Amino acid sequence: MGSVFKEKRKVYFFPLVIGILTLLIYFLPSPFDQDDDIYSRRVKAKIVKVDNCGIVETGIIKTGSQSLEVVVQGGEFKGDTLIASNQLIGRMEFDKIFNLGEKALVVLNLDEDMNKIVNVNVIDHYRLGVEFWLLLLFFAFLISFAGFVGVKAILSFAFTGIVIWKLLLPGFLLGYPPVPLSLALVALITSVIILLVAGVNKKGFVALSGSIVGVIVTAILSMVFGMLFNVHGAIKPFSETLLYSGYNHLDLTQIFLASIFISSSGAMMDIAMDIAVSQHEIKTIKPTISTKELIGSGFNIGRGVIGTMTTTLLLAYSGGFSALLMVFIAQGTPTVNILNLNYVAGEILHTMIGSFGLVLVAPITAVLGGVIYGRQ
């Protein structure tokens, strides 16, 4: 009975520690935390009347303003009917058009006594409800399929998101060296995810070792080839906006290079975990297997995994700039011109370095797994 209790305590102890750590990081004060404006309220509102007479259409471009009548659906002003204006600047990526019956997120600006609404600012369509239910559905499916492992996966999901939001991005804004900071936090995230899912054991140690080595090698490759490609970090959307917002001290190129191994670290974890788990199963079924045979099995497993994973990265990255390539194809731009454009070259660098890391992590994990599992 005592041994069963100890085993259960061992299973639940590490997830509990990570859960507490996640909460501590979440409530960690940040210099970028915005104090609540006591003279404004952010609420959901329903569009009950739309007037498009102020919209000027020039081809597919719309400018001018859309007059809206909204009913507040939350807070102390619930039920109030207000008039708002939706300004259009002629850029489809930023403009939004509201229709009758839709929900919107609005900001109510109050007077000094905070009992009267001075004006209403319509921010965007209200999506928080749909986002919440989608997240809840994802968690429900994950737990129903994976059980307690699914709970640990959710915990790792939350931990990763909070570390990125509360530590990584503020660290970039504060001017910390992007590559060392990213390496440290990716190592932390990788350790937590793998040890949560695989457990604090040989299997987890093999997967963790292969992942960390792969990330370090990918970081080195991104620095070397980033210099050779002569690509500036401002090619990423909204990067240049940061410089104009008072953060001209940021090294956008280093942040871009750090993003290469950050985005590929998850795929490296997958490969390292696949090989580590497979070698563990082989060792369990055949305890007498030699280190050399176990390494060979790891290599065979790795070949099958990386054969599809590298293509997965290409598909994942290409989806982000498919519209750009379509523009070039539609204009008849020569291929040599396309491949030499800085933002296209940046995506090629991103894809190839990430894929290179995947190819490297497989043999590294296979060798480490063979050595570690081979030890008595």
Secondary structure, DSSP 8 states (H G I E B T S, - for coil): -HHHHHHHHHHHHHHHHHHHHHHHHHT---TT-----TTEEEEEEEEEEEE-TTEEEETTEEEEEEEEEEEE-SSTTTT-EEEEEEEEES-TTT-----TT-EEEEEEEE-TTSSSEEEEEEEEE--HHHHHHHHHHHHHHHHHHHTHHHHHHHHHHHHHHHHIIIIIHHHHHTT--HHHHHHHHHHHHHHHHHHHHH-SSHHHHHHHHHHHHHHHHHHHHHHHHHHHHT--GGGSTTHHHHHHTT-TT--HHHHHHHHHHHHHHHHHHHHHHHHHHHHHHHHHH-TT--HHHHHHHHHHHHHHHHHHHHHHHHHHHHGGGHHHHHHHHHHT--HHHHHHSHHHHHHHHHHHHHHHHHHHHHHHHHHHHHHHHH--
